[in-house]
């Protein structure tokens, strides 16, 4: 007799509980996508460099108007809690140390993609759009460009701007913040 195998999908509540009790930790480098706990790719030197450059630029440019956070767990819906590379959070009444981040707290979300461009565009971007994340930047490391997604509606972003070397990326939430694509990849 052949046994039918089924996948065990996890809810965000179960996933967050695993984090809270220490079953999952930072060293596990995982995220919850559509109920599956996925191992993320190791972070290499190019990824680290791009992330560090962006972090520095955002911290300086955003100043006291927001909080720049790296690799947070971001519950989006009942079955997904990704860990974006950078998230700029707005002010809120409940301190961030007391409750998980909510999509409405996110002013700008950035994924640095050196080996996961396709996954970030085809899987994660629709998740972010469905959750109402207003602005998503996917830093396409192999293509040396930034894919700027805006105007989430119906599970997709209605606006996509491709910004390459020699150009500057600006944010809707911080129109005075100008990030040189060349600086990201320097």
C-alpha positions in Angstrom: 0.0 0.0 0.0 1.4 3.4 -1.0 1.2 6.1 1.6 0.1 9.6 0.5 2.6 12.2 1.8 1.3 15.7 2.7 3.2 18.8 3.5 2.8 20.4 6.9 2.1 24.1 6.4 2.8 26.4 9.2 0.8 29.5 10.2 2.4 32.8 11.1 1.3 32.3 14.7 3.0 28.9 14.9 6.1 30.3 13.3 6.3 33.3 15.6 5.8 31.0 18.6 8.8 28.9 17.4 10.9 32.1 17.4 9.6 33.1 20.8 10.4 29.8 22.5 13.8 29.5 20.8 13.1 26.7 18.3 14.1 29.1 15.5 16.8 31.7 16.0 18.8 34.2 13.9 21.4 31.5 13.1 18.7 29.5 11.3 18.4 32.2 8.6 14.9 31.1 7.6 11.6 32.8 6.6 8.0 31.7 6.3 6.6 31.9 2.8 3.1 30.6 2.0 3.2 28.2 5.0 6.6 26.7 4.2 9.7 27.5 6.3 12.4 28.2 3.8 16.1 28.3 4.3 17.5 31.5 2.8 20.7 31.5 0.7 23.9 32.4 2.5 24.9 36.0 2.4 28.1 36.6 0.4 30.4 39.6 0.3 28.6 41.4 -2.6 25.3 41.1 -0.7 26.9 42.4 2.5 28.5 45.3 0.7 25.3 46.4 -1.0 23.3 46.0 2.2 25.9 48.1 4.2 25.9 50.9 1.6 22.1 51.1 1.6 21.9 50.9 5.4 24.3 53.8 5.8 22.6 55.9 3.2 19.1 55.2 4.7 20.1 55.9 8.3 21.7 59.2 7.3 18.9 60.2 4.9 15.9 59.1 7.0 17.3 60.5 10.3 14.7 60.7 13.0 11.8 60.4 10.6 11.9 56.6 10.7 13.7 53.5 12.0 15.9 51.5 9.7 15.9 47.8 10.5 17.8 44.9 9.0 16.4 41.3 8.7 13.3 41.7 10.7 10.5 39.1 10.8 7.6 40.7 9.1 4.2 38.9 9.4 2.2 39.7 6.3 -0.7 37.4 6.5 -1.8 34.1 8.0 1.0 32.0 6.3 3.8 34.4 5.4 6.5 36.1 7.5 9.5 37.0 5.3 12.7 38.6 6.6 13.5 41.5 4.2 17.0 42.8 4.1 16.1 46.4 5.1 12.9 47.9 6.3 12.2 51.6 7.1 9.6 51.8 9.8 7.4 54.8 10.6 6.5 56.0 14.1 3.7 54.2 15.9 2.0 54.3 19.3 3.1 50.8 20.5 6.9 50.6 20.9 8.5 48.2 18.4 10.0 46.1 21.3 6.4 45.3 22.5 4.8 43.9 19.3 5.7 42.5 15.9 6.0 44.9 13.0 2.8 45.2 10.9 2.8 46.0 7.2 1.2 49.3 7.9 4.4 50.3 9.8 6.5 49.9 6.7 7.4 53.0 4.8 10.0 51.3 2.5 11.1 47.7 2.2 14.3 46.6 0.4 15.4 43.1 -0.7 19.0 42.8 -1.9 19.0 40.0 -4.4 22.2 38.5 -5.6 21.0 34.9 -6.0 17.3 35.3 -5.5 16.1 37.9 -8.0 13.6 35.6 -9.6 12.2 34.5 -6.2 12.0 38.0 -4.9 10.2 39.3 -8.0 7.8 36.3 -8.6 7.1 35.2 -5.0 7.9 37.9 -2.5 6.9 41.0 -4.4 3.3 39.7 -4.8 3.2 38.9 -1.1 4.3 42.4 -0.2 1.8 43.9 -2.6 -1.1 41.9 -1.1 0.0 43.1 2.3 -0.1 46.7 1.1 3.6 47.5 1.4 3.7 50.9 -0.3 7.2 50.7 -1.8 9.5 47.8 -2.5 13.0 48.1 -3.9 14.6 44.9 -5.2 18.3 45.5 -5.6 19.2 43.3 -8.6 22.9 42.7 -7.8 23.7 40.7 -11.0 21.9 43.3 -13.2 23.4 46.2 -11.1 20.0 47.9 -11.0 17.2 48.7 -8.6 13.6 47.6 -9.4 11.3 50.1 -7.7 7.8 48.7 -7.1 5.0 51.1 -6.0 1.2 51.3 -5.9 0.2 47.9 -4.6 -3.2 46.8 -5.8 -4.9 43.4 -6.2 -1.7 41.4 -5.3 0.6 43.2 -7.6 2.5 46.5 -7.9 0.9 48.7 -10.6 4.2 50.7 -11.0 7.6 49.3 -11.7 10.6 51.6 -12.4 14.0 50.1 -13.4 16.8 52.3 -12.2 20.3 51.5 -13.4 23.8 52.7 -12.9 24.3 56.5 -13.4 20.8 57.2 -12.0 19.4 57.9 -8.6 16.6 56.2 -6.6 14.2 58.3 -4.5 11.6 57.1 -2.0 7.9 58.1 -1.9 8.1 58.4 1.9 11.3 60.4 1.9 11.4 62.5 -1.4 14.5 64.3 -0.3 16.4 61.0 0.1 18.4 60.3 -3.1 20.4 57.1 -3.4 22.9 56.7 -6.2 22.7 53.3 -7.8 26.5 53.6 -8.4 27.0 54.1 -4.7 25.0 50.9 -3.9 27.3 48.8 -6.1 30.6 50.6 -5.2 
